Amino acid sequence: MPRPRSSRPSKAALRTPVEHPAKRSARRPAPVALPDDESARDFSARLRRWFKRNSRDLPWRRTRDPYHVLVSELMLQQTQVSRVLDYYARFLQRFPTLEVLADAPPKRVMESWEGLGYYARARNLHALSKQVTGPEGTGTLPAHHEELRKLPGIGAYTAGAVSSFAFERRAALVDTNVARVLARVFAPTLNPKRPRDLTQLWTIAESVLPRTGTATWVHNQAVMELGALVCTARVKRCDVCPLSTVCATYAADHAASKPRAKRKAPAR
Ligand code: SF4
């Protein structure tokens, strides 16, 4: 009897930030063509329409508080949404602002993270709160992704996420879900797991952003949501995907499964 499929998301479905590898990639693959303006607009519009009808109602999507967004983004890395929900609410109840977190003893911060794993995230967050609220800090998180990247534990993905989700800036972000969706739709020859292909996936991510920061907020949430729910590492649910008519992988899969037309027998 076939074994029932687990409903738990695979590790690959979890949010895994992808660093922009431009500076460390020595071997560059041949560049793939970037989507033209019309394709980019169509891609983003389809995603945003889909998101408005199908997105999950999650607490970090209801806030624009930069600190709260940052806490959610750090907690969600490599961790299932269902697990993060409790931790997020409890953590913010104990440490509602950056100042309260900065004043807290390290032991209390680590206790609040206990069970989530990847404890460097909590240590970095605590260090960040002290830096931002300390005598040299500005007291608040910066909006620009380049400034965010200077803070402890903030990589390219997290900087883009905080800039977009808290400040509604026009910032790109790429995690494993986003990389997979972009590769499948625009560049199936790129492998999101191959560091040398990631530069191009970041470039594609930047090239398909909508014009405004507000639309970018929805766009970024939507592409991540589609990667988590529809176009996952384990399964492609193309039958319910809003991108099927513009997706290169769908076209290729479909062409491959079409029966070949029978050749006519030569006339005798
Ligand atoms: S059509 Fe299929 S392969 Fe393409 S993005 Fe949608 S789910 Fe993924």
Residues whose N, C-alpha, C, O or C-beta is under 5 A from the ligand:
A	BS01	SF4	R184 V230 C231 K236 R237 C238 C241 L243 S244 C247 T249 Y250
